[in-house]
């Protein structure tokens, strides 16, 4: 008899969870706490992400990108620093009444971060062939997407807002590239 009660209770709880999720009912206090967690994560990563960008720019320069890679790194670091400053400001002044405004501010900031990654995808590699540039940019985008997913877990929509434009830009630029190793891989995949 006890297992039936537990099963009934479990089913009732599951149905109620599904109803709440479908209704998208989130209290303003909970939403504010999620924004605070988001802001804290951005502030905590204020050194790590720009460090990744700076190291990536030096690696890009080493494989043949021109000095514009350093301009991209500077722009990216400035945008990330701006996000950190906004996050600190939110943590000092964020109130429940302003949570929708701050959500829009954060999402707009992430859009600008995404635009810096889109700029990376269009920077030409002046001293290297297309393949190293493709792999370099693809690896950087994957690292940035995974780092952003880890940092922004409380606002999952930020992944789409941040990386939709860079991924489309990358795909438009290199999606039909069929030379060298990429062509061999593509031909091998089509054959199977």
Protein Blocks (a to p, Z undefined) as FASTA:
>chain_A
ZZmmmmmmmmmmmmmmmmmmmnopacfklmmmmmmmmmmmmmmmmmmmmmmmmmmmmmmm
mnopafklmmmmmmmmmmmmmmmmmmmmmmmmocfklmmmmmmmmmmmmmmmmmmmmmmm
mpccfkbcfklmmmmmmmmmmmmmmmmmmmmmmlmmlmmmmmmmmmmmmmmmmmmgcghj
llmmmmmmmmZZ
